[in-house]
Amino acid sequence: MTSKKSAALFAILTIPAAIVITEAPASANSSYSYDWQVYHVESLIDQINAASSTYDYYLKEARNAYNALTYYQQTQVRNAATLFYYLDTYENHQEILITFAAKMAAISARNSTFIRDIEEASRYYNSLTYSQKNVIPSHSYIQLQNYVENLKKMEAVQLSFEQLNTKDWNYISNYQSAMQAYNLLPYDFRTLLSTMANEKMREYEQQQSPAYNRSIAQQVMTGISKLTTSSTQQQVEAVRKEYNALNALQQRLVTNLQDLLYIEE
């Protein structure tokens, strides 16, 4: 076997299995004529398929083969516009990958911009077209969605803490629900609410303290003891309002409620 035949056979064996070898048209001669060079580029372009595993190979081969043509030969390539489209799309997708990766890498709970960086990455992803979103690796998309979902959960817990009112009749159950949701948050998001959570825990412990509840109930009992049958309606209503503002436990500690009811009647 000659050295030329050996080289040709080696070249064939190194081509990926999915790659189609382009044959010269009948009009082309064995000297790799001008017509064959143009036809070869056109054939490579025709085989570019963004949905195929050979996409990168054919795009690279077509680009290199096209650049090797003379200017006049390039003007004869019938599907050159298709090559330019794929090249522009490829470069655009590479830029999107780099930009998105940078935005994801910037997200860190150690940064004061943690929440803002999550929102920025989410806004960038949502601004992409359908085909551009398909460029983003699935693991990166899942990671972003986890950040976004946990951020929403954290904001919901924060709202629950802000809405806690020790005067509400269902304060204890609301507090317990809020703390349960807080404890289910991932560590990074739980840390952002730790100060508020500690304040709510201290508030809860105070509300549950027997001494505290007795002191609050005693204030109302003192107000009731000062009422007489000659008290004005405004005075009676003021004491009633104070009693109604107590939670259920504190109301049970008011031992002279019957006096208030008698005066109201």
Backbone torsions as a table, in degrees:
resi	resn	phi	psi	omega
1	MET	NA	133.2	-177.9
2	THR	-74.4	165.0	179.6
3	SER	-66.2	-34.0	-179.7
4	LYS	-66.6	-43.3	179.7
5	LYS	-65.6	-36.9	178.9
6	SER	-64.1	-42.4	-179.8
7	ALA	-65.2	-40.1	-179.2
8	ALA	-65.2	-43.3	179.6
9	LEU	-64.0	-40.1	178.9
10	PHE	-63.4	-40.3	180.0
11	ALA	-63.1	-39.8	179.6
12	ILE	-65.9	-41.8	-177.4
13	LEU	-68.4	-23.9	-178.0
14	THR	-88.1	-4.7	178.5
15	ILE	-79.4	132.2	178.9
16	PRO	-52.4	152.0	-174.6
17	ALA	-61.2	-33.0	-176.0
18	ALA	-81.8	-7.3	-176.9
19	ILE	-80.9	132.9	179.2
20	VAL	-94.7	128.6	179.6
21	ILE	-80.6	125.7	-178.7
22	THR	-81.5	127.7	177.5
23	GLU	-98.6	150.2	-179.9
24	ALA	-71.6	145.5	176.5
25	PRO	-65.7	162.7	-176.5
26	ALA	-59.1	-28.5	-176.2
27	SER	-78.0	-14.1	-176.7
28	ALA	-84.1	146.4	178.8
29	ASN	-100.2	176.1	-175.3
30	SER	-72.1	-7.2	-178.1
31	SER	-90.7	16.7	177.5
32	TYR	56.2	63.5	-172.7
33	SER	-66.3	171.3	178.8
34	TYR	-58.2	-46.4	-179.2
35	ASP	-60.4	-38.9	-179.6
36	TRP	-67.1	-36.4	179.0
37	GLN	-63.1	-44.6	178.8
38	VAL	-65.7	-45.4	180.0
39	TYR	-61.3	-38.9	-179.5
40	HIS	-61.7	-43.6	178.8
41	VAL	-64.0	-44.6	-179.8
42	GLU	-60.4	-40.6	-179.4
43	SER	-66.4	-40.4	177.6
44	LEU	-62.6	-42.2	-179.9
45	ILE	-63.6	-40.9	-179.6
46	ASP	-61.9	-25.2	-177.0
47	GLN	-92.8	3.4	176.2
48	ILE	-74.6	122.1	-179.1
49	ASN	-137.9	112.5	-176.6
50	ALA	-63.0	-21.2	-178.4
51	ALA	-92.2	0.4	-175.9
52	SER	-102.4	155.3	177.4
53	SER	-70.2	-14.2	179.9
54	THR	-93.0	8.3	-174.9
55	TYR	-55.7	-53.0	-177.3
56	ASP	-62.0	-38.8	-177.8
57	TYR	-63.1	-53.5	-176.7
58	TYR	-67.5	-34.4	178.4
59	LEU	-64.0	-43.7	179.4
60	LYS	-67.2	-45.0	-179.4
61	GLU	-64.3	-41.8	-179.9
62	ALA	-65.7	-41.2	178.8
63	ARG	-63.0	-46.7	-178.9
64	ASN	-64.8	-42.6	-179.1
65	ALA	-66.2	-39.4	179.1
66	TYR	-65.2	-43.3	-179.7
67	ASN	-66.3	-22.2	-180.0
68	ALA	-79.7	-12.7	178.6
69	LEU	-75.0	159.0	172.5
70	THR	-75.0	166.9	-179.4
71	TYR	-57.8	-44.1	-178.7
72	TYR	-65.1	-40.0	178.0
73	GLN	-62.2	-39.2	179.5
74	GLN	-61.3	-35.2	179.5
75	THR	-69.6	-16.4	-178.6
76	GLN	-91.8	-7.5	-179.3
77	VAL	-74.7	112.2	-172.7
78	ARG	-65.1	-30.9	-175.0
79	ASN	-112.8	31.1	179.7
80	ALA	-60.9	-35.6	-179.8
81	ALA	-60.2	-35.0	178.0
82	THR	-65.3	-41.0	177.9
83	LEU	-62.3	-45.1	180.0
84	PHE	-61.7	-38.4	179.4
85	TYR	-62.0	-47.2	-179.4
86	TYR	-66.4	-37.6	178.4
87	LEU	-64.8	-43.8	178.0
88	ASP	-63.1	-42.9	179.5
89	THR	-63.9	-42.2	-179.5
90	TYR	-62.3	-46.3	179.7
91	GLU	-64.5	-39.7	178.0
92	ASN	-62.9	-41.4	179.8
93	HIS	-67.3	-36.9	177.3
94	GLN	-64.8	-39.2	177.8
95	GLU	-65.2	-39.9	178.1
96	ILE	-63.3	-44.3	179.0
97	LEU	-59.0	-44.4	-178.7
98	ILE	-65.2	-44.9	-178.4
99	THR	-64.7	-45.9	-178.4
100	PHE	-65.0	-42.2	179.4
101	ALA	-61.4	-38.4	179.2
102	ALA	-66.1	-40.3	179.6
103	LYS	-67.4	-37.5	178.5
104	MET	-70.4	-37.9	-179.7
105	ALA	-67.0	-25.1	-178.9
106	ALA	-75.8	-16.2	-177.2
107	ILE	-76.9	117.8	178.8
108	SER	-152.9	134.4	179.7
109	ALA	-66.5	-16.2	178.8
110	ARG	-77.3	-14.5	-179.2
111	ASN	-92.1	144.9	177.1
112	SER	-68.1	-15.9	-178.8
113	THR	-97.3	19.3	-174.9
114	PHE	-51.1	-54.7	-177.5
115	ILE	-66.1	-43.9	-179.0
116	ARG	-62.3	-37.1	-179.9
117	ASP	-68.3	-36.6	176.2
118	ILE	-63.8	-46.6	-179.3
119	GLU	-64.2	-36.4	179.7
120	GLU	-67.6	-43.5	178.3
121	ALA	-63.7	-38.8	179.2
122	SER	-66.6	-42.2	178.5
123	ARG	-62.7	-41.0	-179.2
124	TYR	-64.4	-45.0	-179.7
125	TYR	-61.9	-44.2	-178.1
126	ASN	-68.4	-18.6	179.2
127	SER	-82.0	-11.2	-178.2
128	LEU	-77.6	154.9	174.3
129	THR	-77.2	171.5	-178.7
130	TYR	-58.5	-46.2	-177.7
131	SER	-67.9	-34.0	179.0
132	GLN	-69.7	-37.3	177.8
133	LYS	-63.1	-31.3	-179.9
134	ASN	-66.8	-16.3	179.2
135	VAL	-75.8	-28.7	-176.9
136	ILE	-67.8	128.1	178.6
137	PRO	-59.6	143.8	-176.2
138	SER	-60.0	-37.2	-178.4
139	HIS	-66.6	-33.6	177.7
140	SER	-70.4	-38.9	178.3
141	TYR	-64.3	-43.8	179.6
142	ILE	-62.7	-40.6	178.6
143	GLN	-61.8	-43.0	178.3
144	LEU	-63.6	-43.9	-179.8
145	GLN	-63.2	-35.7	176.4
146	ASN	-64.0	-41.8	176.8
147	TYR	-60.2	-47.7	-176.5
148	VAL	-64.2	-44.5	-179.0
149	GLU	-65.3	-41.4	179.4
150	ASN	-69.3	-31.2	175.8
151	LEU	-65.1	-42.3	177.6
152	LYS	-63.4	-41.2	178.9
153	LYS	-64.2	-40.7	179.4
154	MET	-63.7	-42.4	179.2
155	GLU	-64.5	-34.7	177.9
156	ALA	-67.3	-40.1	177.8
157	VAL	-65.5	-42.6	178.4
158	GLN	-58.6	-43.0	178.2
159	LEU	-63.8	-39.9	178.7
160	SER	-62.2	-41.3	177.3
161	PHE	-62.9	-44.7	-177.8
162	GLU	-64.5	-29.2	-177.2
163	GLN	-88.7	-4.7	178.6
164	LEU	-63.9	130.3	-179.9
165	ASN	-134.1	118.4	-176.8
166	THR	-64.0	-14.9	-179.6
167	LYS	-87.2	-12.2	-179.3
168	ASP	-70.4	144.2	-179.0
169	TRP	-65.7	-26.7	-179.6
170	ASN	-107.3	29.7	-178.0
171	TYR	-56.5	-45.7	-175.2
172	ILE	-62.8	-45.3	-179.9
173	SER	-67.3	-36.6	177.4
174	ASN	-64.6	-41.5	179.3
175	TYR	-63.6	-45.6	-178.4
176	GLN	-64.1	-38.5	178.0
177	SER	-66.2	-41.9	-179.8
178	ALA	-64.7	-41.8	-179.2
179	MET	-69.2	-34.9	177.4
180	GLN	-64.2	-44.4	178.2
181	ALA	-64.8	-36.5	178.4
182	TYR	-63.1	-45.2	-177.9
183	ASN	-69.1	-18.7	178.6
184	LEU	-84.9	-9.7	179.6
185	LEU	-70.2	148.2	172.5
186	PRO	-60.2	156.4	-173.8
187	TYR	-53.5	-46.4	-176.7
188	ASP	-59.1	-40.4	-178.3
189	PHE	-79.8	-32.8	177.7
190	ARG	-65.2	-35.6	-179.9
191	THR	-61.7	-35.5	-178.7
192	LEU	-65.3	-24.1	-178.4
193	LEU	-107.4	7.6	-173.6
194	SER	-60.7	-40.1	-179.9
195	THR	-62.6	-47.5	179.4
196	MET	-65.1	-40.4	180.0
197	ALA	-62.9	-40.8	178.9
198	ASN	-63.9	-38.8	177.6
199	GLU	-63.4	-42.5	-179.5
200	LYS	-68.5	-33.6	177.2
201	MET	-66.8	-42.4	177.7
202	ARG	-63.7	-40.3	178.5
203	GLU	-63.0	-42.8	179.7
204	TYR	-63.9	-46.0	180.0
205	GLU	-60.9	-38.0	178.4
206	GLN	-65.9	-42.2	-179.9
207	GLN	-65.2	-30.0	-178.8
208	GLN	-86.9	-7.0	-178.8
209	SER	-70.7	126.1	179.0
210	PRO	-57.3	-41.0	-178.6
211	ALA	-64.0	-41.3	179.7
212	TYR	-65.0	-46.7	-177.9
213	ASN	-65.3	-36.6	177.7
214	ARG	-65.9	-37.3	-179.0
215	SER	-67.9	-37.3	178.1
216	ILE	-68.4	-43.6	178.9
217	ALA	-64.2	-35.8	-179.0
218	GLN	-64.2	-34.7	178.7
219	GLN	-61.8	-41.6	179.2
220	VAL	-70.1	-41.1	178.6
221	MET	-60.5	-38.2	177.3
222	THR	-64.5	-41.3	178.1
223	GLY	-63.1	-39.3	179.2
224	ILE	-66.7	-40.6	-177.3
225	SER	-64.4	-22.7	-179.9
226	LYS	-84.3	-11.5	179.9
227	LEU	-79.2	147.4	173.9
228	THR	-134.8	173.7	178.9
229	THR	-66.4	-13.0	178.5
230	SER	-97.4	1.7	178.5
231	SER	-64.7	150.8	179.8
232	THR	-75.1	164.2	179.4
233	GLN	-63.4	-38.2	179.6
234	GLN	-62.6	-38.9	179.6
235	GLN	-66.3	-41.8	179.5
236	VAL	-65.9	-43.2	-179.4
237	GLU	-64.7	-34.0	178.9
238	ALA	-64.8	-42.5	178.6
239	VAL	-68.2	-39.9	177.5
240	ARG	-59.7	-40.7	179.6
241	LYS	-62.9	-40.3	178.8
242	GLU	-64.7	-40.6	179.2
243	TYR	-65.1	-44.4	-178.7
244	ASN	-64.2	-23.6	-179.2
245	ALA	-78.9	-12.0	178.7
246	LEU	-72.7	152.6	172.7
247	ASN	-79.0	174.2	-173.1
248	ALA	-60.4	-40.3	-179.5
249	LEU	-64.8	-43.3	-179.2
250	GLN	-66.6	-37.5	179.1
251	GLN	-63.0	-35.5	179.8
252	ARG	-67.5	-20.9	-179.4
253	LEU	-84.8	-9.2	178.5
254	VAL	-79.7	108.1	-172.8
255	THR	-88.3	-12.8	-178.4
256	ASN	-111.8	31.6	-179.9
257	LEU	-61.0	-33.3	-179.1
258	GLN	-61.4	-33.4	177.8
259	ASP	-63.8	-40.0	178.7
260	LEU	-65.5	-43.7	-179.8
261	LEU	-63.1	-39.1	179.9
262	TYR	-63.6	-45.2	-178.8
263	ILE	-67.5	-38.2	178.6
264	GLU	-62.8	-37.5	179.5
265	GLU	-70.3	NA	NA
